[in-house]
Amino acid sequence: MNRYTHGGNLYKASRESGGAAFLDFSANINPLGLSATVLAALQKSLADVVHYPDPDAAALRGALVSRYGMPVNSLVLGNGAAELFYLLCLVRRPGHVFVCPPAFSEYERSALAAGAEVHFVPLLKENYAVDWAALQAAVTDDSLVFLGHPNNPTGNLLDLTELETFLTQVADRNCQVVVDESFLDFIDLDGRHSCFSWIKRYPHLTSIRSLTKIFAIPGLRLGFGVMAPELAASLERAKDQWNVNVLAQTAGTAALIDTEYLRQTQAAVPRWRQQLLDGLACYPAISVTPSVVNFLLLDMKNTGKDAPWWRQAFYDRRILVRDCSNYVALSPGHIRIAVRTETENSQFLNALQGIMEGLS
């Protein structure tokens, strides 16, 4: 089970180090932090925790429909996007699940939890694009396919023209195609990159999105899925009716109307990502995968040290990075870092400089 680890475990790091504070570059959360609008809404609603959550989540559903424009009967709310991966596998019970690694580990884990056989169709090594021909040839009847858009940990988008061709090719194979758009809000304010509007044309398509990354509320766990109404109804019957708690509903409702926060995010993240890229460019031994979102995949193998060594080296300087050596289809030298604020990025780059000088 070592493969199923995640970044962001500040609690463990603090326990291990006697309560020391860490900079967290291991979790891909909005560097702007909690918006003032969301914080005010949460403070106002704290007393509401004495009541059960609204099982209909009416206010949150209304905010989602207003923001993204999906039909309300196609919408399913989740305790984070990950819960919806599990629900889809448990409800659909596919015999086979196809994953294109390197990819988010919960795709594989949710498939195994439902008793499915997992098949890997690796991304193309030269650019981490989906090998559409290989995937189309591999997909069987009674199956489910997970695709990241943008992909985690590589940070690249799907080719939507290729995706649409693939959806047409597998339409008669009883194949559910799940597109994970958990990081898409970092670049897409007008929906031009999203698959939401395709659901009516392709009922075997499901789109999942997280609200915890973009709105910096991972501790509240909130996500949603858009899918064919019949599948949405099946998931609703299978899940806990109170799976989204009072504070998560409040935070999501407030966040979705805070469009200024989204604009600030989409302006700041590229600038701070470029700051990291400029700093990393000083070290030819470090290979950086191009990314459109708030994290970068680094291959450190040419430094002569592997990912666990680099994780420990940064840990010793009170910085957490994601050791990606446990990802299928990545080398022992890969780590992933989040894009943080200008000040935090500078601290990371200063730590990297110190480590590299020690290696020379």
C-alpha positions in Angstrom: 0.0 0.0 0.0 3.0 2.3 -0.1 1.9 3.6 -3.5 -1.2 5.1 -1.9 0.3 8.1 -0.2 -0.5 11.8 -0.7 1.2 15.1 0.0 0.0 17.6 2.5 0.6 15.6 5.7 1.7 18.6 7.9 0.4 16.8 11.0 2.8 13.9 10.7 5.7 16.2 9.8 5.0 18.4 12.9 4.7 15.3 15.2 8.0 13.9 13.9 9.9 17.2 14.3 8.6 18.1 17.8 6.1 20.6 16.6 8.2 22.5 14.0 6.4 24.6 11.3 6.9 23.5 7.7 6.3 25.1 4.3 4.1 22.7 2.4 5.1 22.4 -1.3 3.7 18.8 -1.3 0.0 19.7 -1.6 -1.5 21.5 -4.6 -3.7 24.1 -2.9 -4.4 27.6 -4.0 -1.5 29.7 -2.8 -3.8 32.7 -2.1 -5.3 30.8 0.8 -8.8 31.1 2.1 -10.8 34.0 0.6 -12.1 36.6 2.9 -15.6 35.9 1.6 -15.4 32.3 2.5 -13.9 33.0 5.9 -16.7 35.4 6.8 -19.3 32.9 5.7 -17.8 30.1 7.8 -17.5 32.3 10.9 -21.2 33.3 10.5 -22.3 29.7 10.1 -20.3 28.0 12.9 -23.4 27.8 15.2 -25.2 25.9 12.5 -23.1 22.8 13.2 -25.7 21.9 15.9 -28.0 21.0 13.0 -27.8 18.2 10.4 -26.7 19.4 7.0 -29.3 20.2 4.4 -29.5 16.8 2.6 -30.5 18.6 -0.6 -27.7 21.1 -0.3 -30.1 23.4 -2.1 -28.0 26.6 -1.8 -24.8 24.9 -2.9 -26.5 23.2 -5.8 -28.0 26.5 -6.9 -24.6 28.2 -6.8 -23.1 25.4 -8.8 -25.8 25.5 -11.5 -25.4 29.3 -11.7 -21.6 29.1 -11.9 -21.2 26.2 -14.3 -24.6 25.8 -16.1 -25.1 22.1 -15.7 -28.6 20.6 -15.4 -29.4 20.1 -11.7 -30.4 16.5 -12.2 -26.9 15.7 -13.6 -25.2 17.0 -10.5 -23.9 14.9 -7.6 -22.1 16.4 -4.6 -19.1 14.6 -3.0 -17.1 14.7 0.2 -14.2 15.7 -2.1 -13.7 14.6 -5.6 -12.2 11.3 -4.4 -15.5 10.1 -2.9 -17.1 10.4 -6.3 -14.4 8.2 -7.8 -15.2 5.5 -5.3 -19.0 5.9 -5.7 -18.7 5.6 -9.5 -16.7 2.4 -9.3 -19.0 0.9 -6.6 -22.2 1.8 -8.5 -21.0 0.9 -12.0 -19.1 -2.2 -10.8 -16.9 -2.3 -14.0 -15.0 -5.4 -14.6 -12.0 -3.4 -15.9 -10.7 0.0 -15.1 -8.2 1.8 -17.3 -5.7 4.4 -15.9 -3.1 6.4 -17.8 -0.1 6.8 -15.5 1.4 8.7 -14.1 -1.9 9.6 -12.6 -3.7 10.4 -9.3 -3.5 7.2 -7.2 -7.1 7.3 -6.1 -8.2 6.2 -9.5 -6.5 2.9 -9.0 -7.5 2.6 -5.4 -11.2 3.3 -6.0 -11.1 0.6 -8.8 -9.6 -1.9 -6.5 -12.1 -1.1 -3.7 -14.9 -2.1 -6.1 -13.1 -5.3 -7.1 -12.2 -4.2 -10.6 -9.2 -5.3 -12.6 -6.9 -2.3 -13.2 -5.0 -1.9 -16.5 -2.4 0.7 -17.1 -2.0 2.5 -20.5 0.9 4.8 -19.8 1.1 8.4 -21.1 3.6 9.0 -23.9 7.0 9.6 -22.4 8.0 12.5 -24.6 5.1 14.9 -23.6 2.9 13.0 -21.2 0.0 13.0 -23.6 -2.6 10.2 -23.7 -1.7 7.4 -26.1 -5.2 7.5 -27.6 -4.5 4.7 -30.1 -3.3 2.4 -27.3 -6.1 3.3 -25.0 -8.8 2.8 -27.7 -7.3 -0.6 -28.5 -7.2 -1.7 -24.9 -10.6 -0.6 -23.6 -13.0 -3.5 -23.3 -16.8 -3.8 -22.7 -17.9 -3.4 -19.1 -15.1 -0.9 -18.3 -14.4 2.5 -16.8 -11.6 4.9 -17.9 -10.0 7.6 -15.7 -8.4 10.7 -17.4 -6.9 13.8 -15.7 -7.6 17.2 -17.2 -5.3 18.7 -16.2 -3.4 15.6 -15.2 -1.9 15.2 -11.7 1.2 15.0 -11.4 2.2 16.2 -14.9 0.0 19.4 -15.1 -0.9 19.1 -18.8 -4.3 19.2 -20.4 -6.1 16.6 -22.5 -6.4 17.2 -26.3 -10.2 17.7 -26.4 -10.4 16.9 -30.1 -8.8 13.5 -29.4 -11.0 13.0 -26.3 -14.2 13.5 -28.4 -12.9 11.1 -31.0 -12.2 8.5 -28.3 -15.7 9.0 -26.8 -17.2 8.2 -30.2 -15.0 5.2 -30.6 -16.0 3.6 -27.3 -19.7 4.6 -27.3 -20.9 1.1 -28.0 -18.6 -0.7 -25.5 -20.4 0.0 -22.2 -17.5 2.1 -21.2 -17.8 5.0 -18.7 -15.2 7.7 -19.3 -14.4 9.8 -16.2 -12.6 13.1 -16.8 -11.1 14.5 -13.6 -11.2 18.3 -13.9 -10.1 19.0 -10.3 -7.5 21.6 -11.2 -9.3 23.1 -14.2 -10.6 26.2 -12.3 -7.0 27.4 -12.1 -7.0 28.2 -15.8 -10.6 28.1 -17.0 -13.0 30.9 -16.0 -15.3 30.7 -19.0 -15.6 26.9 -19.4 -13.9 26.6 -22.7 -11.7 23.7 -21.5 -14.4 21.8 -19.7 -16.4 18.7 -20.7 -19.5 19.7 -18.7 -21.5 20.6 -21.8 -20.7 17.3 -23.5 -22.7 15.1 -21.1 -25.9 15.3 -23.1 -24.2 14.2 -26.3 -22.1 11.5 -24.6 -24.0 9.9 -21.7 -21.1 7.6 -21.0 -19.0 10.7 -20.1 -18.7 11.8 -16.5 -16.9 15.0 -15.4 -15.6 15.3 -11.8 -14.4 18.5 -10.2 -12.9 19.4 -6.8 -13.6 22.7 -5.0 -11.0 22.1 -2.3 -7.9 22.9 -4.4 -9.0 26.1 -6.1 -10.7 27.5 -3.0 -8.1 26.3 -0.5 -10.5 24.3 1.6 -9.1 20.8 1.6 -9.9 20.3 5.3 -13.6 20.6 4.5 -13.6 18.2 1.5 -15.9 19.2 -1.3 -16.3 18.1 -4.9 -19.0 17.5 -7.5 -19.7 15.4 -10.5 -21.7 16.0 -13.7 -23.1 13.0 -15.5 -26.1 11.4 -17.2 -29.2 11.9 -15.0 -29.7 8.1 -14.7 -26.2 7.6 -13.4 -26.5 10.7 -11.1 -29.7 9.1 -9.6 -27.8 5.9 -9.0 -25.0 7.6 -7.1 -27.5 9.6 -5.0 -29.1 6.4 -3.9 -25.7 4.9 -3.0 -24.2 7.7 -1.0 -24.8 9.0 2.5 -27.4 11.8 2.2 -25.3 14.0 4.6 -22.0 13.4 2.9 -21.4 17.2 2.5 -21.3 18.8 6.0 -22.8 22.2 7.0 -19.5 24.1 6.8 -18.5 22.6 3.5 -21.9 23.6 2.0 -21.5 27.1 3.3 -17.9 27.5 2.1 -18.8 26.2 -1.3 -21.8 28.4 -1.8 -19.8 31.5 -0.7 -16.7 30.6 -2.8 -18.7 30.1 -6.0 -19.9 33.6 -6.1 -16.4 35.1 -5.3 -15.4 35.5 -9.0 -12.8 38.2 -8.0 -10.9 35.6 -6.0 -10.8 33.3 -9.1 -9.6 36.2 -11.3 -6.8 37.0 -8.7 -5.9 33.3 -8.7 -5.7 33.0 -12.5 -3.5 36.1 -12.6 -1.2 35.2 -9.7 -0.5 31.5 -10.2 1.1 31.9 -13.7 3.4 34.6 -12.3 4.4 32.6 -9.3 4.9 29.5 -11.4 7.2 31.4 -13.7 9.2 32.5 -10.7 9.8 28.9 -9.8 10.6 28.0 -13.5 13.1 30.9 -13.7 14.8 29.7 -10.5 14.9 26.0 -11.5 16.4 27.0 -14.9 19.6 27.7 -13.1 20.1 24.0 -12.6 20.5 22.1 -15.9 20.5 18.8 -13.9 16.8 19.3 -13.0 14.3 18.5 -15.7 10.9 20.3 -15.4 7.7 19.1 -17.0 5.7 22.0 -18.6 2.5 22.7 -16.5 -0.5 24.9 -17.0 -1.6 24.7 -13.3 -0.3 25.2 -9.7 2.3 22.4 -9.5 5.4 21.3 -11.3 6.9 17.8 -11.8 10.6 17.7 -11.5 13.0 14.9 -12.5 16.0 15.0 -10.2 17.9 11.9 -11.4 20.7 13.8 -13.1 21.6 15.4 -9.8 22.8 11.9 -8.8 20.2 11.7 -6.0 16.8 10.0 -6.0 13.4 11.4 -4.9 13.4 10.0 -1.3 16.8 11.7 -0.9 15.5 15.0 -2.1 12.3 14.7 0.0 14.5 14.3 3.1 16.9 17.1 2.1 14.0 19.5 1.9 12.4 18.1 5.0 15.6 18.8 6.9 15.1 22.5 5.9 11.4 22.3 7.0 10.0 22.1 3.5 7.7 19.3 2.3 7.8 18.2 -1.3 6.0 15.2 -2.9 8.1 12.2 -3.5 6.7 10.8 -6.8 8.9 7.7 -7.0 5.9 5.6 -6.0 3.9 6.7 -9.1 3.4 4.2 -11.8 5.4 5.2 -15.0 7.7 7.7 -13.2 11.3 7.3 -12.4 12.9 7.1 -8.9 14.0 10.7 -9.4 10.7 12.4 -9.7 9.3 14.9 -7.2 6.4 17.3 -7.4 6.3 20.8 -6.0 3.3 23.2 -5.6 3.3 26.8 -6.8 3.2 28.9 -3.7 3.5 32.7 -3.1 6.4 34.8 -4.1 7.9 34.8 -0.6 7.4 31.0 -0.2 8.8 30.3 -3.6 11.9 32.3 -2.7 12.4 30.2 0.4 12.1 27.1 -1.6 14.6 28.3 -4.2 17.0 29.4 -1.4 16.8 25.9 0.1 17.4 24.3 -3.3 20.4 26.5 -3.8 21.9 25.4 -0.5 21.3 21.7 -1.2 22.8 22.0 -4.7 25.9 23.8 -3.3 26.3 20.9 -0.9 26.3 18.5 -3.8 29.0 20.3 -5.8 
